[in-house]
């Protein structure tokens, strides 16, 4: 008999005896199955392998990076173009973009200008990303999310 002896059908006491004879632990693999599935194996080795697999999976998972760009409701063309170039770079690098217009003091009366500015940005960045969330007013900020296009 090898390391991983299938125990499936043996009664529990018999399975424990077999595991002890082999100098291994009896590990319950699937408790909800009828009858429960167990294996005779080295438990510490099993836990180590499981942690190793989880770590490898975590390393493969891609982390979502969100970059922010802030505008004012009356941002002039030069500043707008400068910030748009940064937005293009962020989207090309695969990061999500959070563009927002911040309304200071009484500038909240220019909500429509802020929305126009964000929609213009979305239109001009259309080839690099797609709008994930349309401009939405949250307190003193109007926020819009743009996700990068898949390559």
KAZI-V315786 format. One record per residue. PSI is psi as a letter, one per 20 degrees, with the letter a starting at -180 (none if undefined). OMEGA is omega in degrees with one decimal (999 if undefined). Layout:
# KAZI-V315786
((PSI,OMEGA) (PSI,OMEGA))
This chain:
# KAZI-V315786
((p,-177.7) (a,179.9) (g,-174.1) (n,-179.3) (p,177.9) (p,-178.3) (i,-174.9) (g,-168.3) (i,-179.1) (q,171.8) (q,-173.3) (g,-177.3) (g,-179.9) (g,179.3) (g,178.7) (g,179.4) (g,-179.6) (g,179.7) (g,179.6) (g,178.7) (h,-179.4) (i,-178.5) (k,-179.0) (r,176.5) (q,175.0) (o,-176.1) (p,178.7) (o,-176.3) (g,-177.5) (n,-174.8) (h,-176.2) (i,-179.6) (q,176.2) (o,-10.7) (r,-179.4) (q,-178.7) (p,178.9) (q,176.1) (q,173.0) (o,-177.8) (r,175.9) (o,-173.1) (g,-179.2) (h,178.1) (g,179.2) (g,179.8) (g,179.1) (g,-179.9) (g,-179.6) (g,178.5) (h,179.4) (g,178.4) (g,-179.9) (g,-179.6) (g,178.8) (g,178.7) (g,-179.6) (h,-179.8) (h,-179.4) (h,-177.4) (p,-179.4) (p,-180.0) (p,-179.2) (p,179.2) (p,177.7) (p,177.4) (q,-178.1) (q,172.9) (p,-175.9) (p,175.6) (r,167.9) (r,-178.7) (h,-178.2) (k,179.1) (p,-178.1) (r,-171.7) (g,-178.0) (g,178.8) (g,-179.9) (g,-179.1) (g,179.2) (g,-179.1) (h,178.2) (h,178.2) (h,176.6) (g,179.5) (g,177.9) (g,-179.1) (g,-179.7) (g,-178.7) (h,177.2) (h,179.5) (i,176.9) (j,179.0) (q,173.9) (q,-177.9) (p,175.1) (o,179.8) (p,178.7) (q,175.8) (p,-179.6) (p,-179.6) (o,178.9) (p,174.4) (c,-176.5) (j,-178.4) (i,178.7) (i,178.8) (i,179.2) (k,-179.3) (g,-178.0) (h,177.8) (h,178.1) (g,-180.0) (g,178.2) (g,-180.0) (g,-179.2) (h,179.2) (h,176.3) (g,178.2) (g,-179.7) (g,-179.1) (g,-177.4) (h,178.5) (j,-175.1) (h,-177.8) (i,-178.8) (h,-177.7) (r,178.1) (q,-177.6) (p,179.4) (h,177.6) (p,179.0) (r,-179.5) (p,-177.5) (p,-178.3) (p,176.3) (o,-177.7) (c,-179.6) (j,-178.6) (q,170.1) (o,-169.8) (q,175.7) (p,177.9) (p,176.1) (p,179.2) (q,-179.8) (q,176.9) (q,178.8) (q,-179.0) (none,999))
